[in-house]
Amino acid sequence: MIKEELRGQIHKEVKTIEDALTRKNDSELRKHARELKKLCEESNKEEWIDLSKSFYEEVFEDDFDYWFVEKLYCKLNEKLSKKDEPAQKKDNNIDSLKILACEHNVMNREFLKILLKKLFENFEVVENGKEILEKMQNSNFDIALLDCDLKEENCQEILSDIIVLSKEKNIFLIGMSNDESQEIFKEMNETIIKPVQKDNLLRLLKKMGYE
């Protein structure tokens, strides 16, 4: 979903571009086409990015055709004005979940892989914070099991980035640790003691509404 603040900024630029087109003000048109392109890139919506890029490139052409630019604008405005489709209700079957897990300890990681293979069809297990952050940035997951005992450099900064990204992408974050008293656990949606036991994980999933 696009943040309302960003959506508002985009629509403001669109209206300014419409005004510049009406007045045939080339400098204003180019200025705001550039700003609109930057904002659309922040949205991470490929269609918006592609259309705003095409519009931007066209208005920076020498002696561009206003008729063609207006056609591009109409198409761009139509797409940007569409509301996001409401999120569909997720299937409450455990098999439907896409799981991402991070465990730095080799033995615990292998144990976790075996456990997840028994419960889920779609899961990935990585060994450090940088990897889980990259996976979360590039793919969609329902749940992330996060090792809160990471030993890598800048681990606190990485953990903070993971927490922020999980909220942005609506990923349910479950913190794993031997010590549930850690301050970082307060930032998790749920916590679980490791090594993770099947019954404890199933109990937690049931609490979340999955069977």
Long-range contacts (C-beta under 8 A, 24 or more apart in sequence): 1-84, 1-87, 2-43, 2-45, 2-84, 6-39, 6-42, 6-43, 9-39, 10-36, 10-39, 10-40, 10-43, 10-48, 10-80, 11-80, 11-81, 13-39, 14-76, 14-77, 14-80, 14-81, 17-73, 18-73, 18-77, 21-66, 21-69, 21-70, 21-73, 24-66, 26-59, 29-59, 29-69, 30-59, 30-60, 33-59, 33-60, 40-80, 47-79, 48-79, 48-80, 51-75, 51-76, 51-79, 51-80, 52-76, 90-142, 92-209, 92-210, 92-211, 93-210, 93-211, 94-119, 94-120, 94-205, 94-210, 94-211, 95-120, 95-121, 97-122, 97-142, 97-143, 97-205, 97-210, 98-122, 98-123, 98-140, 98-141, 98-142, 98-143, 99-123, 99-124, 99-141, 99-142, 99-143, 99-144, 99-145, 100-124, 100-126, 100-132, 100-135, 100-136, 100-139, 100-141, 100-143, 100-144, 100-145, 100-171, 101-125, 101-126, 101-132, 101-144, 101-145, 101-146, 102-126, 102-127, 102-128, 102-129, 102-131, 102-132, 102-144, 102-145, 102-146, 102-147, 102-150, 103-127, 103-145, 103-147, 103-176, 103-194, 104-128, 104-147, 104-149, 104-150, 104-151, 104-152, 105-147, 105-149, 108-194, 108-195, 111-195, 111-196, 112-145, 112-195, 112-196, 115-196, 115-198, 115-201, 118-198, 119-198, 119-201, 119-202, 128-152, 129-155, 129-158, 129-159, 129-162, 130-158, 132-162, 133-158, 133-161, 133-162, 133-165, 136-162, 136-165, 136-166, 136-169, 136-171, 137-165, 140-169, 141-169, 141-171, 142-171, 142-172, 143-171, 143-172, 143-173, 143-174, 144-171, 144-172, 144-173, 144-174, 145-174, 145-176, 145-192, 145-196, 146-173, 146-174, 146-175, 146-176, 146-188, 147-176, 147-177, 147-194, 148-175, 148-176, 148-177, 148-182, 148-184, 148-185, 148-188, 149-176, 149-177, 149-178, 149-179, 156-184, 159-184, 163-187, 163-188, 172-208, 174-204
